Amino acid sequence: MDSYGATKIGRGELFEAIECISFFRQTFIGPLILLKKEKQPKGVREIEINAPEFLERLRNTVASYNKESVYFSLKNIILLYKDLRNDYICESFKPNFKVEDVAVCSLEGVFFNYFK
């Protein structure tokens, strides 16, 4: 997670990158949070009611239209996902850390090439 978003940020395709972040929040992050709270994993539906302790972290995944905001939102999505997935690591689910490292390095490369 997620060299696609990093590529979009690097190209200046911010709307596409923002949609990518929204997709991750709706498809993975929200459901994982809701499952943790033993609720129906339906996107981010009623997440404010069912998981208020996650609201600050979720707010940090909402990007505004500028490269730095999109970068930090994607970075926060990645961090939140890593925390949430730890509850599900087992014999049948083992993260591919090599692929993850490549994707995160891609995002970091975008940051250092475009913001520093």
N, C-alpha and C positions, 0 to 999 in steps of 0.2 A: 504494500500500500504506500505510495502511489506514484509511480513514475509518469503515468498519464497526466495527472494533475500538475506535476512539476514541469512537464513539457509544455502544457498549456500556459502556465505562468510565464515560462521563459519566452514563449512566442508572443506574449501579450494578449492571449486569448482569454481575457479575464472572465467574461460571461460563461465560457465553457468550463473554466476551472471552478467557478462558483457553483455551477450546476453539478459538477463532479462531487464537490464537497457536500452539497445538499443530498445527492444520491447516496453517498456513504452514510450520512446521518439518518436518512429515512430507511435505508435497506439493512444496515448493519448495526450502527450505534444505538439507535432507538430501540430496536428489538432486543439487543443484548441487555440494555438497561432494564427494559420491561420484564424480560425473563428473570433477571436477577431479583426483581421485586415480585416475582410469581404472578405477573399480569400477562394478558394477551399481547404477543409481540407484533403489534400492528403499527409499524413505523414509529412515529413520535406521538401518536394519538394519546391524549390525556397524560403525557409525560410530566407536565407541570404539577399535576395532582398526585400521580403515582410515584414519582421519584424526584421530589424537590431538591434533594441533596445533590443532584447532578446538574441543576440548572446553570450554575456558574460555569461549569466546564462545557456545557452545551452552548451557552452564549458565546464562549470563546471559539466556537467552531463556525460562527456566522460571520461571513466576510462582507466587507464593503468593497466598492469598486476601486481598488488600487492594489498594486502588486504586493506590497508589504502586508496588507490586511489578508489577502488571499493566501500568501505564504504562511502566515502565522495561524490562520484558520485550518489549513491543511495539516500543518505541524501538530496542532491541538487535536485534530481528528485522529491522527496516527497515535499520539500518546494515549488518548482515551481508549482507542481500540486495543492497544497493547495491554492496558490495565484490565479491561473487560474480558478479553479473551483468556486471561490467566485462569478464570473460573472454569473454562471448558477444555483445557489441555488434558488429554488422556491418550490412551493407546490408539484410538481411532481418529484423533485430531492432534497432530503435531505441526506447529507452524514451521514453515520453511524459512529459517532464519537467514540463509544465504540470499534468497530472493528478496526478503525484507530489507536486508542491509543494502543491496543494490538500489532498491527503490528509494530508501531514505537518503542514500548518498546522492542520488539524482536530485532530490529536492534540495539538499544542502548545497549541491553544485549550483543550482539556480540561484539560491540565496547569495552565495559568495560572488557569483558572476554578475548579478544584476543589482545588488544592494550595497556592496562594499566598494 
